[in-house]
Amino acid sequence: MTALLLRPEGAPAPKLPTLPQVPGDTLWSALGPETLGAPALEIAFPSFKDGRGFTLARELRDRLGYRGWLRASGDLLPDQATHLRDVGFDDVLVSEDHTLPAWERAAQRFKRRLQRIAAEPSPRAVAPLGDSVQALNDHFAALSTEALFEESLRRRWPGAIAVLSSFGAEAAVTLHLAAQVDRFTPVLFLDTGKLFPETLAYQRALVQRLGLGNVRVIKPAPAALAAVDPQGDLWTRDCNACCALRKVEPLTPEAEAFSVLITGRKRVHGDDRERLPILERQGTQLRLNPLAAWSEAEVEAYFERFDLPRHPLWAQGYRSLGCAPCTAPAGAAGPRSGRWAGQGKTECGIHRPQVVTVR
Ligand code: SF4
């Protein structure tokens, strides 16, 4: 067996003969202080079809704040390397058999990408390092939103930027702003298979109304659905695993083609979004949130000014729209209070700022 680095830019691996092993199907809530205090952990995947090891790693990193070394082992595929890295693994233990070259190519991909970003600054090689993200934030904050879109799409990151859209309650604003600059801006739309039929109808209508010419509909792989969620009811048992299967995993390879993704997130959405910057780093990518500082009134005014169509469920009190099983009309607690209501979950996992620092 050999351990392949998934983060060549990170800290060196701890020198330990063996790492404490945690089965991939362990619930994060079952991890005790001894495990969480270990300098390194190995999460063992029983099967490449079993996504619970990914969920466990993400919970360790995001919920429990684990900062030690994380190794993946067990039944995994080279195609899963990107996702392993994205959920927080540092390396992966692989057999020295015929799959080794494919794993090495996957690991090299990360290395090349990081080197390109560091060594060849260009409009595409975004990643302004260190405090230049802050400098760009200050710069963008002084622009009108229209000017921000113009600069981002035309001059700063042409060809390397896409809009990530749910075609939800407020999506028309971001899409309209992008379309005013270039209606062929790539738009990534996740069709999880669990969306409201009204969302799918709205998506078709908005594409036509705005003349969007480059919408990429991303769906979970049928084989992954058949293997992990054959009954389509995973959301009733493990929403994090379901979101990983239906959102994070399908989006990851598509999003990798871009250096910057535009989102429609706003501070008024509350929870983790209250301090949302206009520009933030997520892994080796940037997330651009041009509407971060917009109020609900400004969104409303924009809809009226350009006579944009509303999502069909808006009139029924839905202020934020995701998958049908996990979305209810908004309550008094805020526009996103109908999302995973009562489950203590506020994000699906596709927005995870500051996962890794690139130097
Ligand atoms: S929002 Fe609900 S149904 Fe949609 S992917 Fe997440 S858990 Fe599954």
Residues whose N, C-alpha, C, O or C-beta is under 5 A from the ligand:
A	BS01	SF4	T192 K194 W235 C239 C242 C243 R246 G322 C323 P325 C326
